Amino acid sequence: MALTVAFGSDERTALTDAVREDLEARGARLVLVGPPGGGGEQWAEVGRRVGELVASGEADTGVLFCWTGTGASIAANKVRGVRAALCTDAATAAGARRWNDANVLVMSLRLTSPPVAHEMLDAWFGTDPDPSEADNIARLE
């Protein structure tokens, strides 16, 4: 994988550390936002910044966290061109990519375990958008 991933959270936790290690093991180049990168931003700032990195093309995709995942999703989705999807399992992550061409994967720090996060990353990076959904995806813009 030679992708650049905008990686952000408002907390550094065992989950963020595990996902960071997972992404690095896949060969991703990470752009760190918030506490994982040593900053002190809160969820709204982190979500917006990850969204900006993806929308501008500075990152190919984003992986984003907050306690529930909801606030970070909302903040990222305020950025034009971002389709952030709060996912709880691999099937949801695959569907977000397949049917919505989602470009930011959001996880809950409260609910997600490292093994489930790994499964979601496998699904996220292993699923391409379905060409038959192109018209629906275009309507999101």
Residue pairs with C-beta under 8 A, 6 or more apart in sequence:
1 26
1 27
1 28
1 125
2 27
2 29
3 27
3 28
3 29
3 60
3 61
3 125
4 28
4 29
4 30
4 31
4 58
4 59
4 60
5 23
5 28
5 29
5 30
5 31
5 59
5 60
5 61
5 62
5 63
6 30
6 31
6 33
6 49
6 50
6 53
6 54
6 58
6 59
6 61
6 62
6 63
6 64
6 104
7 19
7 20
7 23
7 30
7 31
7 32
7 33
7 36
7 37
7 50
7 62
7 63
7 64
8 32
8 33
8 34
8 36
8 41
8 46
8 47
8 49
8 50
8 62
8 63
8 64
8 65
8 72
9 16
9 33
9 34
9 35
9 36
9 46
9 64
9 65
9 66
9 72
9 109
10 34
10 35
10 41
10 42
10 43
10 46
10 65
10 66
10 67
10 72
11 34
11 35
11 65
11 66
11 67
11 109
12 35
12 36
13 65
13 109
14 114
15 65
15 107
15 109
15 112
15 113
15 114
15 117
16 35
16 36
16 65
16 109
17 36
18 114
18 117
18 118
19 63
19 65
19 107
19 114
19 117
19 121
20 30
20 36
22 114
22 117
22 118
22 121
23 30
23 63
23 121
24 30
26 121
26 125
31 53
31 58
31 59
32 38
32 39
33 39
33 41
33 46
33 49
33 50
33 53
34 40
34 41
34 45
34 46
34 49
35 41
41 49
43 66
43 67
43 71
43 72
43 75
44 71
44 75
45 75
46 64
46 66
46 72
46 75
47 64
47 66
47 71
47 72
47 73
47 74
47 75
47 76
47 78
47 84
48 75
48 76
48 78
48 79
50 59
50 62
50 64
50 72
50 76
50 104
51 62
51 75
51 76
51 77
51 78
51 79
51 82
51 84
51 104
52 58
52 79
53 59
53 62
54 60
54 61
54 62
54 76
54 79
54 81
54 82
54 103
54 104
55 79
55 80
55 81
55 82
61 103
61 104
61 105
61 124
62 76
62 82
62 84
62 103
62 104
62 105
63 104
63 105
63 106
63 107
63 121
64 72
64 73
64 76
64 84
64 104
64 105
64 106
64 107
65 72
65 106
65 107
65 108
65 109
66 72
66 106
66 108
66 109
67 108
67 109
67 110
68 108
68 110
68 111
69 86
69 106
69 107
69 108
69 109
69 111
70 86
72 84
72 106
73 84
73 85
73 86
73 104
73 106
76 82
76 84
76 104
76 106
77 83
77 84
80 141
81 103
81 141
82 103
82 104
83 96
83 100
83 101
83 102
83 103
83 104
83 137
83 140
84 102
84 103
84 104
84 105
84 106
85 92
85 93
85 96
85 100
85 102
85 104
85 105
85 106
86 106
86 107
86 108
87 93
87 96
87 105
87 106
87 107
87 120
87 124
88 108
88 111
88 112
88 116
89 116
89 119
89 120
90 116
90 119
90 120
90 122
90 123
91 123
92 120
93 105
93 120
93 121
93 123
93 124
93 127
94 123
94 124
94 126
94 127
96 102
96 105
96 124
97 123
97 124
97 127
97 128
97 129
98 127
98 128
98 129
98 130
98 133
99 129
99 130
99 133
99 136
100 129
100 133
100 137
100 140
101 129
101 133
101 137
105 120
105 121
105 124
107 117
107 120
112 120
129 137
